[in-house]
Amino acid sequence: MNQLMLQDGIHYLKINGIMHWCKVAGTAHNTVPLIIVHGGPGG
């Protein structure tokens, strides 16, 4: 089974040509990640 190894820090992802900012914290705890998405300004 392949697993993606996350690293703490600020990261940028390009999805459908748009850059998205994300922050990863707490990887040392080896738990399931919580992902929060919002609509942004005016969204």
N, CA and C atoms as a LAMMPS dump frame, in Angstrom:
ITEM: TIMESTEP
0
ITEM: NUMBER OF ATOMS
129
ITEM: BOX BOUNDS ff ff ff
-5.0000000000000000e+02 5.0000000000000000e+02
-5.0000000000000000e+02 5.0000000000000000e+02
-5.0000000000000000e+02 5.0000000000000000e+02
ITEM: ATOMS id mol type element x y z
1 1 1 N 0.846 -1.185 0
2 1 2 C 0 0 0
3 1 3 C 0.888 1.244 0
4 2 1 N 0.701 2.109 -0.975
5 2 2 C 1.431 3.379 -1.009
6 2 3 C 0.74 4.385 -0.112
7 3 1 N 1.542 5.132 0.64
8 3 2 C 0.993 6.18 1.499
9 3 3 C 1.698 7.478 1.19
10 4 1 N 0.93 8.556 1.132
11 4 2 C 1.488 9.881 0.924
12 4 3 C 2.023 10.379 2.249
13 5 1 N 3.295 10.752 2.29
14 5 2 C 3.901 11.254 3.517
15 5 3 C 3.771 12.769 3.541
16 6 1 N 2.947 13.287 4.441
17 6 2 C 2.765 14.723 4.578
18 6 3 C 3.884 15.308 5.419
19 7 1 N 4.223 16.547 5.139
20 7 2 C 5.214 17.27 5.922
21 7 3 C 4.575 18.54 6.446
22 8 1 N 4.86 18.875 7.723
23 8 2 C 4.362 20.126 8.288
24 8 3 C 4.879 21.301 7.477
25 9 1 N 4.06 22.341 7.353
26 9 2 C 4.492 23.555 6.671
27 9 3 C 3.423 24.103 5.747
28 10 1 N 3.791 25.17 5.065
29 10 2 C 2.912 25.826 4.099
30 10 3 C 3.18 25.214 2.725
31 11 1 N 2.126 24.873 2.022
32 11 2 C 2.258 24.243 0.709
33 11 3 C 1.299 24.915 -0.271
34 12 1 N 1.609 24.833 -1.54
35 12 2 C 0.747 25.364 -2.596
36 12 3 C 0.416 24.231 -3.553
37 13 1 N -0.857 24.111 -3.889
38 13 2 C -1.322 23.082 -4.811
39 13 3 C -1.948 23.753 -6.02
40 14 1 N -1.636 23.262 -7.201
41 14 2 C -2.254 23.791 -8.409
42 14 3 C -3.334 22.806 -8.844
43 15 1 N -4.589 23.271 -8.784
44 15 2 C -5.733 22.438 -9.148
45 15 3 C -6.535 23.177 -10.21
46 16 1 N -6.717 22.547 -11.367
47 16 2 C -7.432 23.165 -12.494
48 16 3 C -6.856 24.527 -12.854
49 17 1 N -5.537 24.658 -12.775
50 17 2 C -4.865 25.89 -13.161
51 17 3 C -4.895 26.989 -12.112
52 18 1 N -5.456 26.718 -10.943
53 18 2 C -5.557 27.722 -9.885
54 18 3 C -4.694 27.294 -8.704
55 19 1 N -3.865 28.226 -8.206
56 19 2 C -3.006 27.939 -7.06
57 19 3 C -3.815 28.032 -5.768
58 20 1 N -3.682 27.015 -4.932
59 20 2 C -4.373 26.962 -3.645
60 20 3 C -3.328 26.847 -2.54
61 21 1 N -3.548 27.602 -1.452
62 21 2 C -2.66 27.599 -0.301
63 21 3 C -3.165 26.567 0.69
64 22 1 N -2.27 25.818 1.307
65 22 2 C -2.684 24.92 2.379
66 22 3 C -1.593 24.853 3.437
67 23 1 N -2.005 24.569 4.654
68 23 2 C -1.078 24.448 5.777
69 23 3 C -1.271 23.075 6.403
70 24 1 N -0.171 22.374 6.617
71 24 2 C -0.194 21.062 7.25
72 24 3 C 0.487 21.201 8.607
73 25 1 N -0.165 20.695 9.657
74 25 2 C 0.397 20.74 11.001
75 25 3 C 0.052 19.45 11.737
76 26 1 N 0.937 19.02 12.608
77 26 2 C 0.656 17.873 13.467
78 26 3 C 0.944 16.518 12.869
79 27 1 N 1.795 16.446 11.862
80 27 2 C 2.061 15.148 11.233
81 27 3 C 2.754 14.169 12.179
82 28 1 N 3.425 14.666 13.195
83 28 2 C 4.124 13.788 14.142
84 28 3 C 3.149 12.937 14.954
85 29 1 N 1.868 13.318 14.994
86 29 2 C 0.881 12.586 15.789
87 29 3 C 0.352 11.349 15.071
88 30 1 N 0.627 11.239 13.762
89 30 2 C 0.253 10.054 12.979
90 30 3 C -1.25 9.744 13.078
91 31 1 N -2.088 10.768 12.921
92 31 2 C -3.538 10.607 12.986
93 31 3 C -4.164 10.924 11.632
94 32 1 N -5.462 10.729 11.514
95 32 2 C -6.19 11.02 10.282
96 32 3 C -6.29 12.537 10.117
97 33 1 N -5.976 13.076 8.927
98 33 2 C -6.024 14.531 8.733
99 33 3 C -7.457 15.064 8.679
100 34 1 N -7.605 16.311 9.105
101 34 2 C -8.863 17.044 8.991
102 34 3 C -8.685 18.041 7.861
103 35 1 N -9.579 18.017 6.877
104 35 2 C -9.484 18.917 5.728
105 35 3 C -10.673 19.867 5.773
106 36 1 N -10.376 21.178 5.77
107 36 2 C -11.415 22.204 5.808
108 36 3 C -11.311 23.026 4.531
109 37 1 N -12.436 23.179 3.828
110 37 2 C -12.467 23.948 2.587
111 37 3 C -13.545 25.017 2.733
112 38 1 N -13.222 26.238 2.311
113 38 2 C -14.227 27.298 2.345
114 38 3 C -14.273 27.989 0.993
115 39 1 N -15.299 28.793 0.776
116 39 2 C -15.521 29.43 -0.517
117 39 3 C -14.66 30.635 -0.793
118 40 1 N -13.893 31.096 0.185
119 40 2 C -13.046 32.257 -0.023
120 40 3 C -13.84 33.55 0.042
121 41 1 N -13.191 34.668 -0.283
122 41 2 C -13.855 35.969 -0.202
123 41 3 C -15.105 36.02 -1.094
124 42 1 N -16.207 36.362 -0.507
125 42 2 C -17.444 36.487 -1.273
126 42 3 C -18.068 35.169 -1.666
127 43 1 N -17.455 34.057 -1.282
128 43 2 C -17.955 32.756 -1.693
129 43 3 C -18.778 32.143 -0.652
